Amino acid sequence: MIVLEGVERKGSLSRRIADSARNQPAWVWVAGATLLAFIIRFVVVCCVFRNIADPANTHAEFGFEMGWTARSIALGHGFSGPFQPITGPTAIVPPLYPYILAGIFKLFGLYTPLAAFVTLLMNSIFSSLTCIPVYGAAKEASGERLARWATVGWAIYPFAVYFSAARVWDYALTSLLFACCFWWAMRLHRAVRVRTWVLFGLVFGVTALSNPSIVSMLPFLLMIAVWRARQIGMPGIMRAMIAFSAFVLVLVPWTVRNARVLHVAAPLRDGFWLELYAGNIGDPTDSNSPSAHPASNPEELALYAQEGEPAYMAQKRAMAVATIGEHKRVFAHASYRRFLRYWTGYWSLSSAYLQHEPFDLPNVPFCTTLSLLLFCGLAGWARRDRGAALPFAILLAVFPVPYYLTHASMDYRQPIEPELAILVTAGMLAVRDRVRATATESIEIAGTDLDLVPS
């Protein structure tokens, strides 16, 4: 009986704390989570920014291709030189983040510790602000409870912290922009004014200029919006076409630039064939073989500089197509391995591999657990409300496909990591509810048994 009373007091205290938290206005909860996210990221930035500015390995840590291209812009060579030497015009990386980084170089110095600090601080702000669309998307899909916990979850989410506060790339910017687009798409069907659809298309276009990987989701998000609009008697098809036209309009200037400067039809970037080749050259020791990249192989860099980017990419396209055509089973097996790596973090446990990827060992159980939770969350969600779960299900099915074909790691999850964090939170809440329900049943059964004992 004493044990039961202790359990009840503990449950009562936790309920009072939970009730107090629930009674806080939503804006207080979101603001608090955003502040918490920034404080965590700021601490990490202060610990690592000098490592980013380390000149070792030709400043590769300062953004790799993004950083080298930004350097070329800052030095007055235009959008060029995506590798250590300044070679010529490029479309290997999308334009938005390199131009932002070039502005930081102009203001705070090229590869200086101050530039590194400002860059990581900017990334951290982007990642912290992502709490807002995470809250909005979760609330739109499942309600206030999931929205609040998902916001806190994003604030402390390890991948979100690391890839914003310790890495120079477009991760945080793209995550923020796409999370806003995803949230917006979930509300788009209720938009009365056409300009709302136009603005959605424009913002999605800007997001594509940050990272083209999210483009595959646009048709599906628009189709879902049209379907939902028809359910409530709102026009949808024509407005979706207008939104798509606005999206294309944003891409036109960069497409024209690539056609004029590089003489290639590349609306955003032209590096896919290099990535396809690098992931399928028959090197099983790494999902992204360093020997295939100009950034890490001097022979490939010399070939790239000699031939120029368009001819080099055309050569890689021919080699990739030929290699895959001749080794279809190997390609299928490698794609399966990349699928596993994308969702579990596992590629190899050999000592040679772990020597240069030591964090894969703890990452595998961690990433696998997250994936189990997010799929658990999606499954439970789909049973309750298939319509609300549909955008998330399509996201999981469609977005990763290019990485199954090329190479996969945690880096390539980052554009959709906020949505994954929402699903992970949904899975954790489902598990917690199940555990609490089981505990309550046990207490009730124990209480019943005690009542049956004669006094």
N, C-alpha and C positions, 0 to 999 in steps of 0.2 A: 504493500500500500504506500509506503514511504517513497519507493521508487516511482510509482505512478504519479504521486503528487509532485515529485521533482521534475518529471517529464512534463507535467501539465504547466508548472511554473515557468519552465524553460520555453515551452511553446507559447505561453502567454506573453512573455517578454519579447520573443522574436516577432510575434504578431503585432505588438505595440510599436516596435521599431519599424516594421514593414508598413503599418498604417500611417505612421508619421511621415515616412518617405513618400508614400502614395499621395498624401495630402498636400505635398508641395506642388506649386504650379509647374506646368510643363516647362516653361521658359527657365525657371530656376534649375530644374533638373538638367536640361540641355546645357545651360550656361556653366553649371558646375562640372559636368562631364567634359565640356570643351576646355575649361580651365585646367582640370586634372590632366587631360591629354597633353596640353601644352607644357605643363610643369614637368611631366615625365620625359617628354621629348627634349625639352630644354636641357635637362640634366645630362641626357645622353649626348647632345650636341657639344656641351662644354667638355665632355670627356674625349670626344673623337675628332674634333674639327682639325686639330693640328696634324693628325694622321692623313687626313684628306689632302692637306697642302704639302705633304712630303713629296719632294721631287723624284723619288725613286721610281723606276720603271716609266720614265718619261711622262710623269703626272697622270698615269692611267687611272688612279683612284679618283681623280677629279672629273669623273664622268665618262671616261673612255671615249667612244666616238662622239657622244654629246659634247664632252668637254673639249676635245680637239677641234670640233667644228666651231664651237663658241669662241675658242682661241683665234681661229682664222677670221671670224667675223670681227672680233675686237681689234685685231691687228690690221684690218682694212682689206682683207683678201676675199671678203664675201663669204657666202655659204659654201665652204670648200674644205679640203683637207681633213677628212674624217678620221685619219690616222696620224701618227706622230709627225711625219713630214707633211708639209703643205703641198699637196699634189695637184689639186684642181677641183672643179665644181663637183658637188655630190648631191645625192638624194637618198643616201643610205639611212639617214635618220630624218624624222619629221621635223618641221621647222620651229614649232612654238617654244619648246624648252631651250634649245640652243640659243635662240635670240634673247630669251630672258637671262640665260646664263652669261651671254656676251655683254649684256647691260651691266650685270654685276661686275664682270671683269673690268669694264670701262670705269665704273665708279670706285671700285675698291682694290683694283690692281689685279694683274694676271697671275693666277695661281697663288695668291697670297693667303696667309692664315685668316686675314680678315674676310677675304672673299669666300673662303671655305665656311667660315662661321655664318656669314650672311646667307649663303646658299642653303646650308642645312637648317638655319632658322626659318627661312622662307618655306622650305619643304615641311618643316614641323608645323608651321601655321596652316599650310594647306591641309595637312593630315588632321590637325585638331579641328578645323572648321568642318571636316567631313562628318563630325558628330551630328551636324544639323540635318543633312540629307539622310543619314542613317536613321535618325529619329523619325523623319518624315516618311520615308519608305516603309519602315517597320510599322508605324502607326496606320498608314494607309492600307497595308496588307493584313494586319492582324490585331491592331488596337494598341491602347496605351501601355499595357503591361509589357509586352514585348518591346515596344519602342523605347521605353525608359531603360530596360536592362541591356538592350542592344547598343544604346548610346554609351553606357558605361563600359560595356564589353569592348567597343571600338577604342575607347580611351586607353585601355590597358592591353589591347591586343598586341602580342609580341611582334608579329610580322609588320603591323602598321607602325609600331615604334621603330623597329630596326630600319625598314626601307625608307622611312622619311628622315629620321634623325642621324643616320649613319651612312647613307648612300647618296651619291649625286646622280640622279637620273630623273625621269619624268614620273616616277611611281606615284608620289603624293599628289602632284598636279592632276594627273589623269584620273586617279581614284576619286578626287573631289569632283572633277567635272562630270565623270560618268555617273557617280552617285547622284548628282543633281539631275542629270538627264533621266536616270532610271526612276527616281522619285517623280519627276515631272511627267514621265510617260504613264505612270500609274494613275495620274489625275487628268491626263490629257483628254480623255473621252468626255469629261464634264465641261470642257472649255467652250464657252459660248462664242467668243470672238475668234475670228480667223487669225488675227495677229498673234494669238497665243501659240497656235500651231506654227506660224512663221518663226517666232522667236525660238521655239523648241528646235526647229530645223537648223537655225543659225547657231545655236549653242552646241548642238550635236556636231556641227561642222567644225567649230573651234576645238571641240574635244578630239575629233579625228586628227586635227593638226598637231595635237599633243601626242597621240598614240593611235595609229590606224587600226589596231587590233579590235577596237570596239565597234568598227563599222558593220561587222557581221550581225550585230544585234539590232541595227536600225530597222530593217524591214519587219522583223518580228515584233518589235515594240509598237510600230505603227499599225501592224495588222491587229494586234491585241486591242489597241486604242479604237480602231474602226469597229471591231466586233463588240466591244463594250458600249460604244456610242450607239450602235444600232439597237442594242438591248434597251436603252433608255429613250429611244426615239430621236436621237441627235444625228445630224449629218456627219459622215466620217470619211468616206472614200476620197472625195474631192479635197478635203482638208489635209488628208494624209499625203496626197500628191503635192499639194502646196508646200507642206513641211519638207518633203523630200527635195523639192526644187530649191528651197532655201538652203538646205544642206549642201546640195551640189554647187550652188552659187558661191558658198564660202570656199570651196575647193578649187574653183576655176583659176584664181590668180596663181596658186602654187603649181597647178597642172600646166598652165601656160609657161611658167618659168622653167619647169623641167623639160618641156618640149623644146623651148628655144635654146636653153643652155646645154642640155645633155642629149637632145634629139631622141628622147624616149617618151613613150606614153605611160607616165607614172603619176597618177593623181596625187599621191602622197609620198611614197618611197619606193625604191627599186631593189631592196636588199633581200627579198624573199628567196630568190634562187640561190643566193650564197648560203642562207640559213638551211635551205633544203639540202643542199650539197653537203654542208658541214655535218648535218645530223645523219647522213646516210652514206658515208664513205667507207663503211665497214669497220670502223674503230669502236669496238664494244667497251673499251675502258672508260669512255666518257660520253655523256649524252650530247655534248657540244664540243667536238674535237678541236683543241687549240691549233692543231696543225693545219686546219683548213682556213683559218682566218688571217687576213693581212695584219690585224692588230696584234697577233701573237706569233706569227711565222714570217721571218724576214724574206723568205723566198716568195711567199704569196704577196707580201707587200711590194716587192720589186716587180712582180708580174702585174699587179694592180697599177702601179705607177707607170709602167711601160705601155700597157695597153689602153689605159684610161678606163674609167668606171663603166661606161656602156658596153664596151667590148668585153671587159672582164666579167660582167654580170651575164652577158650572152653566153660566154664560155661556160660559166658555172651552171647555167640553165641546161645547156646541152649535156654536160657531164652528169648532172643530177638525174635528168630524165633517162639517160642511157643506163646509169647505174641501177636505178630503181627498176627499169624495164628488164634488165638482165638478172636481177636478184629480188624477185617479187616476194618470195617467202622470207628472205632476210629483212626486207622492208616491213612486212607485216609483223614479224616478231619484234623488230625494233620499235614499231609504233605501239605495240602492246606494252613493251617495257616503258615507253614514254608515258603512256596512260597511267601505269602504276606509279611512276615517279611524280606525275603531276598531282596525284591525290594522296600518295603516301610518303613522298620524299625519297623513296628507295630507288637506287640505281645499282649499287654494288657494295658489298661488305669486304672486298679484298683489301689487304693491307696497302697495296700500291695506290688504290683509289682513295682510301681514307687518309692517306698521307697528305694529299693535297685538298681533300674535302673532309676535314676532321669533324665538322659540325653536322654532317649527314647522320652520324651515329645517334645523337640525341634527337635530331630532327625527325627521324623516321617514326618513332612511337608518338611523338607530339603531333606531327602532321596527320598521321593515321587516325589518331583519336579525334582531331578536329573534323576530319572527313566523315568519320562515323557519326559524329554528332550532327553535322550539317545535313547528311542524308537522312538521319533519323528525324531531324526537324522538318525537312521537306516532306517526308512520308506522312508524318502526323498532320502536317498542315494540309496536305492534299486530301486526306480523308475528311477533314473538316470543311475545307473550302477550296475546291479545285481551281476556281477562277482566280483567287488571290495568289495561289501557289504557282500558277501557270508562268508568269514572267520569270520567276526564279528557276523553274524547271527548264525552261528554254535556255536560260543563261548557262546553266550547268551543262546542257547538251551541246550547245552551239559554240560558245566562246572558245573552249579549249582545243577545238579540232585542229587548227593550224599547228599547235604545239605538239599534238600527237604525231604530226607528220614531220616535224623539224627537230626540235629539242625542247625539253621541258625541265623546269626548275621552279622554285618558289618565286623567282623574279617575275615569271610570266603569269602568275595569278594576280598580281597586284592591281591591275585595272578593275578587277571585279571583287577584290578582297572585302570591301565594305558590305557587299551583298552576301558574301560567304560568311562574314561575321554575324550578320542578322540570322542566317540559317543555323549557325553554330549556337547562337543564343537560344533560338527556338528549340533546338535539340536539348540543350542543357536544362531549360525550363521544363520540357517534357519529362526528362529523366527525374528531375527534382520532384515534380508533381507525382510521378509514379512512386518514388521512394516515400514521400510523405503520406500518400494514400495507403501504402502498404504498412507504414508505421502506425497510422491511425487505426487500421484494421486490427493490428496486433494488440494495440492498447485496449481497444474495445473488447477483443476476445479475452484478454487477460482480466479486464474488469468484470466481464461476465462470469469467468471462472471463479473469481474471488467471491462474487455474490452467491455462487452456488455452494460455497464452503459453509457448513453449519457453524453458527457462532457458539 
